[in-house]
């Protein structure tokens, strides 16, 4: 599966906006990020919404799969990118940004289990869970939280507080979004922080999430402009 082209409605906008790359979560497709892509583009930014084989590869391998596409976008843009990832996509983006300090002017993680997820711990206990979610499930567990490097670029985290999925409620400390608790979403390294009353699956479409993303992009425009 090659990184997907951006869908209609996310064409580059004129003006001083940023070049933004969106990465979906585990088992999802770029379609899940299409609404957010349109809203970011409408705010004057240029958006690429990429796909990757999230159920077939671990996080490091997903990052390696995406690296050529990200490098090409970075070269074409002429300045560092802002990476926006939902859930596992945030960890893939984090890996990419840490491996190449010149790649990212900023990183936004939406419902990302930065310190692992108790839901992944539970799912990995079952053969069906391991088969359904693939190698990345190991990287999402709480005992793997320290293995993904932390980049030096500015970061923002948006976490949800509304749980609609019933499966893991008794395993995750409250408040949480059904899969990731606020405690597990935090990096604790001075990142911008926002909690919204949204649930994990559709966190990227919550109005509060959009506002937090656009606020971070506005703050990072000077940082992106310093690249070359």
C-alpha positions in Angstrom: 0.0 0.0 0.0 1.6 3.2 -1.1 1.0 6.5 0.7 -2.3 7.9 -0.7 -2.7 11.2 -2.5 -4.7 13.9 -0.9 -8.5 13.8 -1.6 -10.3 16.6 -3.5 -10.9 19.7 -1.4 -7.4 19.8 0.1 -5.6 21.6 -2.7 -2.8 23.9 -1.7 -4.1 27.3 -0.6 -2.5 30.6 -1.5 -0.8 32.6 1.2 1.6 32.0 4.0 0.0 28.8 5.4 1.9 25.7 6.5 2.4 22.4 4.8 0.5 19.9 6.9 0.6 16.1 6.7 -2.2 14.0 8.2 -1.8 10.4 9.3 -4.7 8.2 10.3 -4.9 5.7 13.1 -4.7 1.9 13.4 -7.0 0.1 10.9 -8.3 3.4 9.4 -7.8 5.1 6.1 -7.2 8.7 4.9 -11.0 9.0 4.6 -11.2 9.2 8.4 -9.1 12.3 8.3 -10.8 13.9 5.3 -13.0 16.2 7.2 -10.1 17.6 9.3 -8.1 18.0 6.1 -10.8 20.1 4.5 -11.0 22.3 7.6 -7.3 22.8 7.8 -7.1 23.7 4.1 -10.0 26.1 4.5 -7.9 27.9 7.1 -5.2 28.6 4.4 -2.9 25.7 4.9 -1.7 23.1 2.3 -2.6 19.5 3.3 -1.5 16.0 2.4 -3.6 13.2 3.8 -1.5 10.0 3.6 -2.4 6.4 3.9 -0.1 3.6 5.2 -0.5 -0.2 6.1 -1.2 0.3 9.8 -2.4 -3.3 10.4 0.6 -4.9 8.6 3.6 -3.1 10.1 4.8 -1.9 13.5 5.3 1.8 14.2 8.9 2.0 13.1 8.2 0.1 9.9 5.2 2.4 9.2 7.5 5.3 9.6 10.0 3.8 7.2 7.2 3.2 4.7 6.1 6.8 4.9 9.6 8.4 5.0 10.1 8.7 1.2 6.7 10.4 0.7 7.4 12.8 3.6 10.8 13.6 2.3 9.4 14.4 -1.1 6.7 16.7 0.5 9.3 18.4 2.6 11.6 19.0 -0.4 8.7 20.4 -2.4 7.5 22.6 0.4 11.0 24.1 1.0 10.3 24.3 4.7 9.6 21.9 7.6 6.1 20.3 7.8 3.6 20.0 10.5 2.6 16.4 11.2 -0.9 15.7 12.6 -1.6 12.1 13.6 -4.7 10.4 15.1 -4.1 7.7 17.7 -1.3 5.4 16.3 -0.7 7.9 13.6 0.5 10.3 16.2 3.2 7.8 17.3 4.2 7.2 13.7 4.5 10.9 13.2 6.5 11.2 16.5 8.9 8.5 15.3 9.3 10.4 11.9 9.9 13.8 13.6 12.4 12.4 16.1 14.4 10.6 13.4 14.7 13.6 11.2 14.9 16.9 13.1 14.6 18.9 9.9 11.4 17.3 8.9 8.8 18.8 11.3 8.1 22.3 12.4 5.5 20.9 14.8 3.6 17.7 15.7 0.0 17.4 16.7 -1.2 14.1 18.3 -5.0 13.4 18.6 -6.0 10.7 21.0 -2.5 9.3 20.8 -1.4 6.8 23.5 1.9 8.5 24.2 2.4 6.4 27.3 0.7 3.3 25.9 -2.9 2.1 26.3 -4.5 -0.3 28.7 -6.8 -1.2 25.8 -3.8 -2.4 23.8 -2.6 -4.4 26.8 -6.0 -6.2 27.0 -6.4 -6.7 23.3 -2.9 -8.2 23.0 -3.9 -11.0 25.4 -6.1 -12.5 22.8 -5.2 -14.2 19.5 -8.0 -12.4 17.8 -6.8 -9.1 19.0 -3.3 -9.8 17.8 -4.5 -11.0 14.4 -6.9 -8.0 14.0 -4.5 -5.2 14.9 -1.2 -6.7 13.7 2.4 -6.0 14.8 1.6 -2.4 15.9 -0.4 -3.6 18.8 2.8 -4.4 20.6 4.0 -0.8 20.2 0.8 0.5 21.7 1.0 -1.4 25.0 1.9 0.4 28.2 5.2 -1.6 28.5 6.3 -0.2 25.1 5.6 3.4 25.9 9.3 4.3 26.3 10.6 2.8 23.1 9.3 5.6 20.7 11.6 8.6 20.7 10.4 12.1 21.5 11.2 14.8 18.9 12.6 18.2 19.7 10.0 20.1 17.6 7.0 21.9 19.3 4.2 19.5 20.1 0.5 19.6 20.9 -1.7 16.8 22.3 -5.5 16.7 22.1 -7.2 14.1 24.2 -10.9 13.0 24.5 -12.9 12.6 27.7 -16.0 10.8 26.4 -16.1 7.1 26.2 -18.6 5.5 23.8 -16.9 2.2 23.4 -17.9 -0.2 26.2 -15.2 -2.8 25.8 -12.3 -1.4 27.9 -14.1 0.9 30.4 -13.1 -1.1 33.4 -9.4 -1.2 32.4 -8.7 2.4 31.6 -8.4 5.1 34.3 -10.9 7.9 34.0 -11.2 10.3 32.3 -10.6 8.6 28.9 -11.9 8.5 25.4 -12.8 4.8 25.4 -9.3 3.7 24.4 -6.8 6.2 25.8 -6.8 8.0 29.1 -5.8 11.6 29.6 -2.9 10.3 31.8 -1.7 8.0 28.9 -2.1 10.7 26.2 0.2 13.2 28.0 3.9 13.3 27.2 4.7 15.7 30.0 7.5 17.5 28.1 5.9 20.9 27.8 3.6 20.2 24.9 0.5 22.2 24.2 -2.4 20.4 25.9 -6.2 20.3 25.2 -8.9 18.0 26.4 -12.2 17.9 24.6 -15.5 16.0 25.2 -15.0 13.7 22.3 -14.6 10.0 21.9 -11.6 8.2 20.4 -13.0 7.1 17.0 -14.2 10.5 15.9 -11.9 12.7 17.9 -10.5 14.3 14.8 -14.0 15.6 13.9 -14.8 17.3 17.2 -15.0 21.1 16.9 -12.7 21.5 19.9 -10.1 19.4 18.1 -10.2 21.5 15.0 -9.8 24.6 17.1 -6.8 23.2 19.0 -5.1 22.1 15.7 -5.6 25.4 14.0 -4.4 27.3 17.1 -1.2 25.2 17.1 -0.7 25.8 13.4 -1.0 29.6 13.9 1.5 29.5 16.7 4.0 27.5 14.6 4.0 29.5 11.3 7.2 31.4 12.2 9.0 28.1 13.1 8.1 26.6 9.7 9.3 29.6 7.9 12.8 29.3 9.3 13.4 26.1 7.4 15.0 25.8 4.1 
